[in-house]
Amino acid sequence: MPMSDIVFLRWREVEVHHADLGCGFTFADWSSDYVRYELDRQVMLWRSRRSLGLTTLPEQALKLDPNTRLAWLLGRCTVDGLPKADPF
């Protein structure tokens, strides 16, 4: 595993689990740099687990702000009208 991946995984752990603690920091507080990098990775992962031709996120998910879209993809929030993203 490249060192850059290890650094990124640690960054993810800090951002996501900080929000998981429920101490006033939520997914809405995730840094914009983290969200930008992680959202790209999670969308690629989501697409890789779908049938060929069905690789775009649902339209309702695309309308979400980036932090909420990422939280949905990571299974950290539910969105009315969207099934669970089933991240793993």
HTML snippet that shows the backbone in 3Dmol.js (N, CA, C, O; Angstrom):
<script src="https://3Dmol.org/build/3Dmol-min.js"></script>
<div id="view" style="width:600px;height:400px;position:relative"></div>
<script>
const pdb = `
ATOM      1  N   MET A   1       0.851  -1.170   0.000  1.00  0.00           N
ATOM      2  CA  MET A   1       0.000   0.000   0.000  1.00  0.00           C
ATOM      3  C   MET A   1       0.900   1.238   0.000  1.00  0.00           C
ATOM      4  O   MET A   1       1.821   1.339   0.811  1.00  0.00           O
ATOM      5  N   PRO A   2       0.635   2.173  -0.905  1.00  0.00           N
ATOM      6  CA  PRO A   2       1.458   3.388  -0.940  1.00  0.00           C
ATOM      7  C   PRO A   2       1.282   4.227   0.336  1.00  0.00           C
ATOM      8  O   PRO A   2       0.206   4.261   0.933  1.00  0.00           O
ATOM      9  N   MET A   3       2.340   4.883   0.724  1.00  0.00           N
ATOM     10  CA  MET A   3       2.314   5.728   1.914  1.00  0.00           C
ATOM     11  C   MET A   3       1.216   6.785   1.815  1.00  0.00           C
ATOM     12  O   MET A   3       0.591   7.118   2.822  1.00  0.00           O
ATOM     13  N   SER A   4       0.973   7.312   0.629  1.00  0.00           N
ATOM     14  CA  SER A   4      -0.079   8.330   0.480  1.00  0.00           C
ATOM     15  C   SER A   4      -1.446   7.764   0.848  1.00  0.00           C
ATOM     16  O   SER A   4      -2.286   8.485   1.385  1.00  0.00           O
ATOM     17  N   ASP A   5      -1.681   6.475   0.563  1.00  0.00           N
ATOM     18  CA  ASP A   5      -2.948   5.856   0.960  1.00  0.00           C
ATOM     19  C   ASP A   5      -3.046   5.744   2.476  1.00  0.00           C
ATOM     20  O   ASP A   5      -4.118   5.947   3.045  1.00  0.00           O
ATOM     21  N   ILE A   6      -1.957   5.428   3.122  1.00  0.00           N
ATOM     22  CA  ILE A   6      -1.963   5.307   4.585  1.00  0.00           C
ATOM     23  C   ILE A   6      -2.282   6.654   5.219  1.00  0.00           C
ATOM     24  O   ILE A   6      -3.069   6.738   6.162  1.00  0.00           O
ATOM     25  N   VAL A   7      -1.675   7.685   4.704  1.00  0.00           N
ATOM     26  CA  VAL A   7      -1.953   9.036   5.222  1.00  0.00           C
ATOM     27  C   VAL A   7      -3.413   9.389   4.999  1.00  0.00           C
ATOM     28  O   VAL A   7      -4.065   9.925   5.895  1.00  0.00           O
ATOM     29  N   PHE A   8      -3.939   9.094   3.806  1.00  0.00           N
ATOM     30  CA  PHE A   8      -5.342   9.403   3.527  1.00  0.00           C
ATOM     31  C   PHE A   8      -6.274   8.613   4.437  1.00  0.00           C
ATOM     32  O   PHE A   8      -7.249   9.166   4.947  1.00  0.00           O
ATOM     33  N   LEU A   9      -5.994   7.346   4.645  1.00  0.00           N
ATOM     34  CA  LEU A   9      -6.844   6.522   5.512  1.00  0.00           C
ATOM     35  C   LEU A   9      -6.871   7.061   6.943  1.00  0.00           C
ATOM     36  O   LEU A   9      -7.907   7.016   7.606  1.00  0.00           O
ATOM     37  N   ARG A  10      -5.759   7.557   7.404  1.00  0.00           N
ATOM     38  CA  ARG A  10      -5.710   8.165   8.742  1.00  0.00           C
ATOM     39  C   ARG A  10      -6.544   9.436   8.777  1.00  0.00           C
ATOM     40  O   ARG A  10      -7.279   9.680   9.733  1.00  0.00           O
ATOM     41  N   TRP A  11      -6.426  10.240   7.735  1.00  0.00           N
ATOM     42  CA  TRP A  11      -7.217  11.469   7.630  1.00  0.00           C
ATOM     43  C   TRP A  11      -8.703  11.132   7.659  1.00  0.00           C
ATOM     44  O   TRP A  11      -9.474  11.787   8.360  1.00  0.00           O
ATOM     45  N   ARG A  12      -9.117  10.097   6.889  1.00  0.00           N
ATOM     46  CA  ARG A  12     -10.507   9.655   6.882  1.00  0.00           C
ATOM     47  C   ARG A  12     -10.943   9.256   8.293  1.00  0.00           C
ATOM     48  O   ARG A  12     -12.010   9.649   8.762  1.00  0.00           O
ATOM     49  N   GLU A  13     -10.109   8.480   8.946  1.00  0.00           N
ATOM     50  CA  GLU A  13     -10.439   8.004  10.288  1.00  0.00           C
ATOM     51  C   GLU A  13     -10.694   9.172  11.239  1.00  0.00           C
ATOM     52  O   GLU A  13     -11.653   9.152  12.011  1.00  0.00           O
ATOM     53  N   VAL A  14      -9.842  10.177  11.183  1.00  0.00           N
ATOM     54  CA  VAL A  14      -9.991  11.339  12.066  1.00  0.00           C
ATOM     55  C   VAL A  14     -11.271  12.099  11.752  1.00  0.00           C
ATOM     56  O   VAL A  14     -12.045  12.410  12.657  1.00  0.00           O
ATOM     57  N   GLU A  15     -11.503  12.400  10.475  1.00  0.00           N
ATOM     58  CA  GLU A  15     -12.692  13.175  10.090  1.00  0.00           C
ATOM     59  C   GLU A  15     -13.985  12.425  10.415  1.00  0.00           C
ATOM     60  O   GLU A  15     -14.869  12.961  11.082  1.00  0.00           O
ATOM     61  N   VAL A  16     -14.087  11.197   9.944  1.00  0.00           N
ATOM     62  CA  VAL A  16     -15.341  10.450  10.074  1.00  0.00           C
ATOM     63  C   VAL A  16     -15.631  10.094  11.526  1.00  0.00           C
ATOM     64  O   VAL A  16     -16.754  10.281  11.996  1.00  0.00           O
ATOM     65  N   HIS A  17     -14.643   9.587  12.234  1.00  0.00           N
ATOM     66  CA  HIS A  17     -14.911   9.162  13.606  1.00  0.00           C
ATOM     67  C   HIS A  17     -15.076  10.344  14.555  1.00  0.00           C
ATOM     68  O   HIS A  17     -15.734  10.219  15.588  1.00  0.00           O
ATOM     69  N   HIS A  18     -14.492  11.478  14.222  1.00  0.00           N
ATOM     70  CA  HIS A  18     -14.745  12.689  15.012  1.00  0.00           C
ATOM     71  C   HIS A  18     -16.236  13.012  14.949  1.00  0.00           C
ATOM     72  O   HIS A  18     -16.846  13.343  15.966  1.00  0.00           O
ATOM     73  N   ALA A  19     -16.823  12.916  13.756  1.00  0.00           N
ATOM     74  CA  ALA A  19     -18.263  13.161  13.617  1.00  0.00           C
ATOM     75  C   ALA A  19     -19.081  12.068  14.315  1.00  0.00           C
ATOM     76  O   ALA A  19     -20.155  12.345  14.848  1.00  0.00           O
ATOM     77  N   ASP A  20     -18.579  10.838  14.314  1.00  0.00           N
ATOM     78  CA  ASP A  20     -19.291   9.720  14.949  1.00  0.00           C
ATOM     79  C   ASP A  20     -19.410   9.885  16.463  1.00  0.00           C
ATOM     80  O   ASP A  20     -20.312   9.314  17.077  1.00  0.00           O
ATOM     81  N   LEU A  21     -18.519  10.652  17.064  1.00  0.00           N
ATOM     82  CA  LEU A  21     -18.519  10.794  18.520  1.00  0.00           C
ATOM     83  C   LEU A  21     -19.757  11.509  19.057  1.00  0.00           C
ATOM     84  O   LEU A  21     -20.108  11.344  20.225  1.00  0.00           O
ATOM     85  N   GLY A  22     -20.415  12.295  18.219  1.00  0.00           N
ATOM     86  CA  GLY A  22     -21.625  12.994  18.658  1.00  0.00           C
ATOM     87  C   GLY A  22     -21.342  14.113  19.644  1.00  0.00           C
ATOM     88  O   GLY A  22     -22.144  14.367  20.543  1.00  0.00           O
ATOM     89  N   CYS A  23     -20.218  14.780  19.487  1.00  0.00           N
ATOM     90  CA  CYS A  23     -19.817  15.854  20.403  1.00  0.00           C
ATOM     91  C   CYS A  23     -19.967  17.236  19.766  1.00  0.00           C
ATOM     92  O   CYS A  23     -19.219  18.156  20.097  1.00  0.00           O
ATOM     93  N   GLY A  24     -20.921  17.382  18.863  1.00  0.00           N
ATOM     94  CA  GLY A  24     -21.145  18.675  18.240  1.00  0.00           C
ATOM     95  C   GLY A  24     -20.472  18.839  16.898  1.00  0.00           C
ATOM     96  O   GLY A  24     -20.748  19.812  16.196  1.00  0.00           O
ATOM     97  N   PHE A  25     -19.594  17.922  16.512  1.00  0.00           N
ATOM     98  CA  PHE A  25     -18.938  17.934  15.206  1.00  0.00           C
ATOM     99  C   PHE A  25     -19.667  16.916  14.350  1.00  0.00           C
ATOM    100  O   PHE A  25     -19.763  15.749  14.729  1.00  0.00           O
ATOM    101  N   THR A  26     -20.186  17.337  13.198  1.00  0.00           N
ATOM    102  CA  THR A  26     -20.960  16.436  12.345  1.00  0.00           C
ATOM    103  C   THR A  26     -20.324  16.342  10.960  1.00  0.00           C
ATOM    104  O   THR A  26     -19.315  16.986  10.673  1.00  0.00           O
ATOM    105  N   PHE A  27     -20.940  15.528  10.118  1.00  0.00           N
ATOM    106  CA  PHE A  27     -20.420  15.412   8.752  1.00  0.00           C
ATOM    107  C   PHE A  27     -20.474  16.753   8.021  1.00  0.00           C
ATOM    108  O   PHE A  27     -19.727  16.960   7.065  1.00  0.00           O
ATOM    109  N   ALA A  28     -21.325  17.644   8.443  1.00  0.00           N
ATOM    110  CA  ALA A  28     -21.384  18.981   7.836  1.00  0.00           C
ATOM    111  C   ALA A  28     -20.104  19.772   8.135  1.00  0.00           C
ATOM    112  O   ALA A  28     -19.802  20.747   7.446  1.00  0.00           O
ATOM    113  N   ASP A  29     -19.357  19.353   9.156  1.00  0.00           N
ATOM    114  CA  ASP A  29     -18.127  20.039   9.554  1.00  0.00           C
ATOM    115  C   ASP A  29     -16.867  19.436   8.926  1.00  0.00           C
ATOM    116  O   ASP A  29     -15.770  19.955   9.134  1.00  0.00           O
ATOM    117  N   TRP A  30     -17.009  18.351   8.164  1.00  0.00           N
ATOM    118  CA  TRP A  30     -15.842  17.767   7.527  1.00  0.00           C
ATOM    119  C   TRP A  30     -15.161  18.814   6.651  1.00  0.00           C
ATOM    120  O   TRP A  30     -15.837  19.636   6.033  1.00  0.00           O
ATOM    121  N   SER A  31     -13.850  18.793   6.591  1.00  0.00           N
ATOM    122  CA  SER A  31     -13.131  19.786   5.792  1.00  0.00           C
ATOM    123  C   SER A  31     -13.447  19.595   4.308  1.00  0.00           C
ATOM    124  O   SER A  31     -13.649  18.474   3.841  1.00  0.00           O
ATOM    125  N   SER A  32     -13.484  20.698   3.587  1.00  0.00           N
ATOM    126  CA  SER A  32     -13.826  20.635   2.164  1.00  0.00           C
ATOM    127  C   SER A  32     -12.781  19.846   1.371  1.00  0.00           C
ATOM    128  O   SER A  32     -13.130  19.173   0.400  1.00  0.00           O
ATOM    129  N   ASP A  33     -11.515  19.916   1.765  1.00  0.00           N
ATOM    130  CA  ASP A  33     -10.483  19.130   1.079  1.00  0.00           C
ATOM    131  C   ASP A  33     -10.727  17.642   1.265  1.00  0.00           C
ATOM    132  O   ASP A  33     -10.640  16.870   0.310  1.00  0.00           O
ATOM    133  N   TYR A  34     -11.032  17.239   2.494  1.00  0.00           N
ATOM    134  CA  TYR A  34     -11.314  15.829   2.746  1.00  0.00           C
ATOM    135  C   TYR A  34     -12.519  15.376   1.922  1.00  0.00           C
ATOM    136  O   TYR A  34     -12.473  14.330   1.275  1.00  0.00           O
ATOM    137  N   VAL A  35     -13.585  16.154   1.944  1.00  0.00           N
ATOM    138  CA  VAL A  35     -14.806  15.777   1.224  1.00  0.00           C
ATOM    139  C   VAL A  35     -14.516  15.635  -0.271  1.00  0.00           C
ATOM    140  O   VAL A  35     -14.983  14.685  -0.900  1.00  0.00           O
ATOM    141  N   ARG A  36     -13.768  16.548  -0.835  1.00  0.00           N
ATOM    142  CA  ARG A  36     -13.457  16.500  -2.268  1.00  0.00           C
ATOM    143  C   ARG A  36     -12.710  15.212  -2.620  1.00  0.00           C
ATOM    144  O   ARG A  36     -13.078  14.524  -3.573  1.00  0.00           O
ATOM    145  N   TYR A  37     -11.678  14.887  -1.867  1.00  0.00           N
ATOM    146  CA  TYR A  37     -10.909  13.672  -2.146  1.00  0.00           C
ATOM    147  C   TYR A  37     -11.719  12.402  -1.879  1.00  0.00           C
ATOM    148  O   TYR A  37     -11.734  11.481  -2.695  1.00  0.00           O
ATOM    149  N   GLU A  38     -12.373  12.368  -0.755  1.00  0.00           N
ATOM    150  CA  GLU A  38     -13.094  11.152  -0.364  1.00  0.00           C
ATOM    151  C   GLU A  38     -14.322  10.927  -1.232  1.00  0.00           C
ATOM    152  O   GLU A  38     -14.643   9.783  -1.554  1.00  0.00           O
ATOM    153  N   LEU A  39     -15.006  11.979  -1.613  1.00  0.00           N
ATOM    154  CA  LEU A  39     -16.196  11.826  -2.443  1.00  0.00           C
ATOM    155  C   LEU A  39     -15.838  11.177  -3.774  1.00  0.00           C
ATOM    156  O   LEU A  39     -16.558  10.295  -4.242  1.00  0.00           O
ATOM    157  N   ASP A  40     -14.757  11.592  -4.377  1.00  0.00           N
ATOM    158  CA  ASP A  40     -14.317  10.959  -5.625  1.00  0.00           C
ATOM    159  C   ASP A  40     -14.058   9.466  -5.415  1.00  0.00           C
ATOM    160  O   ASP A  40     -14.476   8.641  -6.227  1.00  0.00           O
ATOM    161  N   ARG A  41     -13.383   9.129  -4.348  1.00  0.00           N
ATOM    162  CA  ARG A  41     -13.068   7.727  -4.067  1.00  0.00           C
ATOM    163  C   ARG A  41     -14.340   6.914  -3.820  1.00  0.00           C
ATOM    164  O   ARG A  41     -14.475   5.803  -4.332  1.00  0.00           O
ATOM    165  N   GLN A  42     -15.259   7.457  -3.047  1.00  0.00           N
ATOM    166  CA  GLN A  42     -16.478   6.726  -2.712  1.00  0.00           C
ATOM    167  C   GLN A  42     -17.420   6.574  -3.904  1.00  0.00           C
ATOM    168  O   GLN A  42     -18.080   5.545  -4.045  1.00  0.00           O
ATOM    169  N   VAL A  43     -17.483   7.586  -4.755  1.00  0.00           N
ATOM    170  CA  VAL A  43     -18.312   7.466  -5.961  1.00  0.00           C
ATOM    171  C   VAL A  43     -17.742   6.368  -6.864  1.00  0.00           C
ATOM    172  O   VAL A  43     -18.501   5.565  -7.407  1.00  0.00           O
ATOM    173  N   MET A  44     -16.423   6.323  -7.032  1.00  0.00           N
ATOM    174  CA  MET A  44     -15.817   5.260  -7.833  1.00  0.00           C
ATOM    175  C   MET A  44     -16.107   3.890  -7.233  1.00  0.00           C
ATOM    176  O   MET A  44     -16.411   2.944  -7.959  1.00  0.00           O
ATOM    177  N   LEU A  45     -16.014   3.783  -5.919  1.00  0.00           N
ATOM    178  CA  LEU A  45     -16.308   2.520  -5.252  1.00  0.00           C
ATOM    179  C   LEU A  45     -17.766   2.132  -5.445  1.00  0.00           C
ATOM    180  O   LEU A  45     -18.070   0.975  -5.735  1.00  0.00           O
ATOM    181  N   TRP A  46     -18.669   3.094  -5.284  1.00  0.00           N
ATOM    182  CA  TRP A  46     -20.107   2.842  -5.460  1.00  0.00           C
ATOM    183  C   TRP A  46     -20.385   2.355  -6.877  1.00  0.00           C
ATOM    184  O   TRP A  46     -21.125   1.390  -7.072  1.00  0.00           O
ATOM    185  N   ARG A  47     -19.796   3.020  -7.864  1.00  0.00           N
ATOM    186  CA  ARG A  47     -20.006   2.632  -9.260  1.00  0.00           C
ATOM    187  C   ARG A  47     -19.457   1.238  -9.546  1.00  0.00           C
ATOM    188  O   ARG A  47     -20.044   0.488 -10.326  1.00  0.00           O
ATOM    189  N   SER A  48     -18.351   0.893  -8.927  1.00  0.00           N
ATOM    190  CA  SER A  48     -17.737  -0.410  -9.185  1.00  0.00           C
ATOM    191  C   SER A  48     -18.600  -1.559  -8.681  1.00  0.00           C
ATOM    192  O   SER A  48     -18.401  -2.705  -9.082  1.00  0.00           O
ATOM    193  N   ARG A  49     -19.529  -1.271  -7.829  1.00  0.00           N
ATOM    194  CA  ARG A  49     -20.382  -2.317  -7.252  1.00  0.00           C
ATOM    195  C   ARG A  49     -21.757  -2.381  -7.906  1.00  0.00           C
ATOM    196  O   ARG A  49     -22.657  -3.044  -7.390  1.00  0.00           O
ATOM    197  N   ARG A  50     -21.924  -1.708  -9.021  1.00  0.00           N
ATOM    198  CA  ARG A  50     -23.190  -1.696  -9.742  1.00  0.00           C
ATOM    199  C   ARG A  50     -23.039  -2.425 -11.071  1.00  0.00           C
ATOM    200  O   ARG A  50     -21.933  -2.601 -11.581  1.00  0.00           O
ATOM    201  N   SER A  51     -24.170  -2.841 -11.614  1.00  0.00           N
ATOM    202  CA  SER A  51     -24.161  -3.492 -12.927  1.00  0.00           C
ATOM    203  C   SER A  51     -23.695  -2.515 -13.996  1.00  0.00           C
ATOM    204  O   SER A  51     -23.860  -1.302 -13.863  1.00  0.00           O
ATOM    205  N   LEU A  52     -23.130  -3.042 -15.021  1.00  0.00           N
ATOM    206  CA  LEU A  52     -22.686  -2.203 -16.129  1.00  0.00           C
ATOM    207  C   LEU A  52     -23.871  -1.398 -16.656  1.00  0.00           C
ATOM    208  O   LEU A  52     -24.972  -1.923 -16.825  1.00  0.00           O
ATOM    209  N   GLY A  53     -23.630  -0.147 -16.906  1.00  0.00           N
ATOM    210  CA  GLY A  53     -24.690   0.717 -17.420  1.00  0.00           C
ATOM    211  C   GLY A  53     -25.482   1.410 -16.334  1.00  0.00           C
ATOM    212  O   GLY A  53     -26.195   2.375 -16.610  1.00  0.00           O
ATOM    213  N   LEU A  54     -25.374   0.945 -15.121  1.00  0.00           N
ATOM    214  CA  LEU A  54     -26.102   1.559 -14.002  1.00  0.00           C
ATOM    215  C   LEU A  54     -25.090   2.154 -13.039  1.00  0.00           C
ATOM    216  O   LEU A  54     -25.080   1.830 -11.851  1.00  0.00           O
ATOM    217  N   THR A  55     -24.251   3.015 -13.557  1.00  0.00           N
ATOM    218  CA  THR A  55     -23.105   3.445 -12.766  1.00  0.00           C
ATOM    219  C   THR A  55     -23.186   4.869 -12.246  1.00  0.00           C
ATOM    220  O   THR A  55     -22.245   5.339 -11.605  1.00  0.00           O
ATOM    221  N   THR A  56     -24.268   5.560 -12.498  1.00  0.00           N
ATOM    222  CA  THR A  56     -24.363   6.919 -11.958  1.00  0.00           C
ATOM    223  C   THR A  56     -25.109   6.883 -10.634  1.00  0.00           C
ATOM    224  O   THR A  56     -25.958   6.024 -10.397  1.00  0.00           O
ATOM    225  N   LEU A  57     -24.777   7.819  -9.798  1.00  0.00           N
ATOM    226  CA  LEU A  57     -25.507   7.930  -8.539  1.00  0.00           C
ATOM    227  C   LEU A  57     -26.953   8.300  -8.837  1.00  0.00           C
ATOM    228  O   LEU A  57     -27.239   8.920  -9.861  1.00  0.00           O
ATOM    229  N   PRO A  58     -27.867   7.923  -7.944  1.00  0.00           N
ATOM    230  CA  PRO A  58     -29.252   8.330  -8.143  1.00  0.00           C
ATOM    231  C   PRO A  58     -29.358   9.856  -8.219  1.00  0.00           C
ATOM    232  O   PRO A  58     -28.601  10.577  -7.568  1.00  0.00           O
ATOM    233  N   GLU A  59     -30.298  10.327  -9.013  1.00  0.00           N
ATOM    234  CA  GLU A  59     -30.471  11.765  -9.198  1.00  0.00           C
ATOM    235  C   GLU A  59     -30.645  12.496  -7.866  1.00  0.00           C
ATOM    236  O   GLU A  59     -30.109  13.587  -7.675  1.00  0.00           O
ATOM    237  N   GLN A  60     -31.396  11.887  -6.951  1.00  0.00           N
ATOM    238  CA  GLN A  60     -31.597  12.521  -5.649  1.00  0.00           C
ATOM    239  C   GLN A  60     -30.281  12.666  -4.888  1.00  0.00           C
ATOM    240  O   GLN A  60     -30.081  13.657  -4.186  1.00  0.00           O
ATOM    241  N   ALA A  61     -29.395  11.703  -5.018  1.00  0.00           N
ATOM    242  CA  ALA A  61     -28.089  11.788  -4.361  1.00  0.00           C
ATOM    243  C   ALA A  61     -27.247  12.895  -4.974  1.00  0.00           C
ATOM    244  O   ALA A  61     -26.510  13.584  -4.269  1.00  0.00           O
ATOM    245  N   LEU A  62     -27.355  13.063  -6.279  1.00  0.00           N
ATOM    246  CA  LEU A  62     -26.590  14.113  -6.958  1.00  0.00           C
ATOM    247  C   LEU A  62     -27.040  15.508  -6.552  1.00  0.00           C
ATOM    248  O   LEU A  62     -26.273  16.465  -6.665  1.00  0.00           O
ATOM    249  N   LYS A  63     -28.265  15.633  -6.083  1.00  0.00           N
ATOM    250  CA  LYS A  63     -28.795  16.936  -5.657  1.00  0.00           C
ATOM    251  C   LYS A  63     -28.358  17.306  -4.245  1.00  0.00           C
ATOM    252  O   LYS A  63     -28.518  18.452  -3.826  1.00  0.00           O
ATOM    253  N   LEU A  64     -27.808  16.346  -3.511  1.00  0.00           N
ATOM    254  CA  LEU A  64     -27.361  16.603  -2.141  1.00  0.00           C
ATOM    255  C   LEU A  64     -26.087  17.436  -2.153  1.00  0.00           C
ATOM    256  O   LEU A  64     -25.312  17.385  -3.107  1.00  0.00           O
ATOM    257  N   ASP A  65     -25.877  18.202  -1.091  1.00  0.00           N
ATOM    258  CA  ASP A  65     -24.606  18.907  -0.974  1.00  0.00           C
ATOM    259  C   ASP A  65     -23.499  17.865  -0.803  1.00  0.00           C
ATOM    260  O   ASP A  65     -23.773  16.749  -0.362  1.00  0.00           O
ATOM    261  N   PRO A  66     -22.264  18.206  -1.141  1.00  0.00           N
ATOM    262  CA  PRO A  66     -21.181  17.203  -1.119  1.00  0.00           C
ATOM    263  C   PRO A  66     -21.008  16.501   0.223  1.00  0.00           C
ATOM    264  O   PRO A  66     -20.779  15.292   0.250  1.00  0.00           O
ATOM    265  N   ASN A  67     -21.110  17.224   1.335  1.00  0.00           N
ATOM    266  CA  ASN A  67     -20.925  16.581   2.646  1.00  0.00           C
ATOM    267  C   ASN A  67     -22.014  15.546   2.905  1.00  0.00           C
ATOM    268  O   ASN A  67     -21.727  14.451   3.390  1.00  0.00           O
ATOM    269  N   THR A  68     -23.252  15.883   2.586  1.00  0.00           N
ATOM    270  CA  THR A  68     -24.359  14.952   2.809  1.00  0.00           C
ATOM    271  C   THR A  68     -24.250  13.766   1.862  1.00  0.00           C
ATOM    272  O   THR A  68     -24.512  12.631   2.259  1.00  0.00           O
ATOM    273  N   ARG A  69     -23.867  14.019   0.616  1.00  0.00           N
ATOM    274  CA  ARG A  69     -23.695  12.923  -0.351  1.00  0.00           C
ATOM    275  C   ARG A  69     -22.627  11.952   0.147  1.00  0.00           C
ATOM    276  O   ARG A  69     -22.808  10.736   0.074  1.00  0.00           O
ATOM    277  N   LEU A  70     -21.519  12.483   0.651  1.00  0.00           N
ATOM    278  CA  LEU A  70     -20.462  11.620   1.167  1.00  0.00           C
ATOM    279  C   LEU A  70     -20.936  10.869   2.408  1.00  0.00           C
ATOM    280  O   LEU A  70     -20.677   9.672   2.541  1.00  0.00           O
ATOM    281  N   ALA A  71     -21.614  11.543   3.301  1.00  0.00           N
ATOM    282  CA  ALA A  71     -22.127  10.873   4.505  1.00  0.00           C
ATOM    283  C   ALA A  71     -23.076   9.745   4.119  1.00  0.00           C
ATOM    284  O   ALA A  71     -23.050   8.682   4.738  1.00  0.00           O
ATOM    285  N   TRP A  72     -23.915   9.959   3.105  1.00  0.00           N
ATOM    286  CA  TRP A  72     -24.819   8.908   2.622  1.00  0.00           C
ATOM    287  C   TRP A  72     -24.015   7.738   2.056  1.00  0.00           C
ATOM    288  O   TRP A  72     -24.301   6.580   2.360  1.00  0.00           O
ATOM    289  N   LEU A  73     -23.008   8.041   1.231  1.00  0.00           N
ATOM    290  CA  LEU A  73     -22.191   6.979   0.648  1.00  0.00           C
ATOM    291  C   LEU A  73     -21.449   6.176   1.712  1.00  0.00           C
ATOM    292  O   LEU A  73     -21.237   4.975   1.549  1.00  0.00           O
ATOM    293  N   LEU A  74     -21.055   6.836   2.799  1.00  0.00           N
ATOM    294  CA  LEU A  74     -20.336   6.151   3.877  1.00  0.00           C
ATOM    295  C   LEU A  74     -21.276   5.483   4.877  1.00  0.00           C
ATOM    296  O   LEU A  74     -20.826   4.847   5.830  1.00  0.00           O
ATOM    297  N   GLY A  75     -22.576   5.627   4.658  1.00  0.00           N
ATOM    298  CA  GLY A  75     -23.544   5.023   5.572  1.00  0.00           C
ATOM    299  C   GLY A  75     -23.677   5.780   6.874  1.00  0.00           C
ATOM    300  O   GLY A  75     -24.090   5.214   7.887  1.00  0.00           O
ATOM    301  N   ARG A  76     -23.327   7.067   6.856  1.00  0.00           N
ATOM    302  CA  ARG A  76     -23.372   7.871   8.068  1.00  0.00           C
ATOM    303  C   ARG A  76     -24.652   8.688   8.184  1.00  0.00           C
ATOM    304  O   ARG A  76     -24.882   9.326   9.211  1.00  0.00           O
ATOM    305  N   CYS A  77     -25.490   8.680   7.149  1.00  0.00           N
ATOM    306  CA  CYS A  77     -26.780   9.356   7.239  1.00  0.00           C
ATOM    307  C   CYS A  77     -27.750   8.665   6.291  1.00  0.00           C
ATOM    308  O   CYS A  77     -27.338   7.993   5.346  1.00  0.00           O
ATOM    309  N   THR A  78     -29.017   8.835   6.549  1.00  0.00           N
ATOM    310  CA  THR A  78     -30.059   8.342   5.655  1.00  0.00           C
ATOM    311  C   THR A  78     -30.700   9.547   4.982  1.00  0.00           C
ATOM    312  O   THR A  78     -30.736  10.645   5.538  1.00  0.00           O
ATOM    313  N   VAL A  79     -31.196   9.325   3.796  1.00  0.00           N
ATOM    314  CA  VAL A  79     -31.848  10.378   3.030  1.00  0.00           C
ATOM    315  C   VAL A  79     -33.203   9.844   2.603  1.00  0.00           C
ATOM    316  O   VAL A  79     -33.293   8.786   1.980  1.00  0.00           O
ATOM    317  N   ASP A  80     -34.252  10.576   2.938  1.00  0.00           N
ATOM    318  CA  ASP A  80     -35.600  10.146   2.550  1.00  0.00           C
ATOM    319  C   ASP A  80     -35.664   9.934   1.040  1.00  0.00           C
ATOM    320  O   ASP A  80     -35.243  10.790   0.263  1.00  0.00           O
ATOM    321  N   GLY A  81     -36.192   8.793   0.641  1.00  0.00           N
ATOM    322  CA  GLY A  81     -36.340   8.481  -0.768  1.00  0.00           C
ATOM    323  C   GLY A  81     -35.143   7.788  -1.394  1.00  0.00           C
ATOM    324  O   GLY A  81     -35.206   7.362  -2.547  1.00  0.00           O
ATOM    325  N   LEU A  82     -34.049   7.671  -0.643  1.00  0.00           N
ATOM    326  CA  LEU A  82     -32.866   6.978  -1.155  1.00  0.00           C
ATOM    327  C   LEU A  82     -32.629   5.715  -0.331  1.00  0.00           C
ATOM    328  O   LEU A  82     -32.685   5.753   0.898  1.00  0.00           O
ATOM    329  N   PRO A  83     -32.364   4.600  -1.007  1.00  0.00           N
ATOM    330  CA  PRO A  83     -31.990   3.408  -0.234  1.00  0.00           C
ATOM    331  C   PRO A  83     -30.603   3.606   0.371  1.00  0.00           C
ATOM    332  O   PRO A  83     -29.869   4.516  -0.014  1.00  0.00           O
ATOM    333  N   LYS A  84     -30.263   2.763   1.298  1.00  0.00           N
ATOM    334  CA  LYS A  84     -28.907   2.817   1.859  1.00  0.00           C
ATOM    335  C   LYS A  84     -27.899   2.645   0.736  1.00  0.00           C
ATOM    336  O   LYS A  84     -28.127   1.888  -0.207  1.00  0.00           O
ATOM    337  N   ALA A  85     -26.790   3.348   0.845  1.00  0.00           N
ATOM    338  CA  ALA A  85     -25.763   3.264  -0.188  1.00  0.00           C
ATOM    339  C   ALA A  85     -24.995   1.945  -0.103  1.00  0.00           C
ATOM    340  O   ALA A  85     -24.327   1.559  -1.062  1.00  0.00           O
ATOM    341  N   ASP A  86     -25.082   1.262   1.015  1.00  0.00           N
ATOM    342  CA  ASP A  86     -24.382  -0.013   1.209  1.00  0.00           C
ATOM    343  C   ASP A  86     -22.910   0.131   0.860  1.00  0.00           C
ATOM    344  O   ASP A  86     -22.438  -0.431  -0.129  1.00  0.00           O
ATOM    345  N   PRO A  87     -22.172   0.903   1.696  1.00  0.00           N
ATOM    346  CA  PRO A  87     -20.788   1.229   1.351  1.00  0.00           C
ATOM    347  C   PRO A  87     -19.830   0.045   1.362  1.00  0.00           C
ATOM    348  O   PRO A  87     -18.770   0.110   0.740  1.00  0.00           O
ATOM    349  N   PHE A  88     -20.177  -1.022   2.050  1.00  0.00           N
ATOM    350  CA  PHE A  88     -19.222  -2.118   2.160  1.00  0.00           C
ATOM    351  C   PHE A  88     -19.914  -3.391   1.792  1.00  0.00           C
ATOM    352  O   PHE A  88     -19.299  -4.457   1.813  1.00  0.00           O
TER     353      PHE A  88
END
`;
const viewer = $3Dmol.createViewer("view");
viewer.addModel(pdb, "pdb");
viewer.setStyle({}, {cartoon: {color: "spectrum"}});
viewer.zoomTo();
viewer.render();
</script>
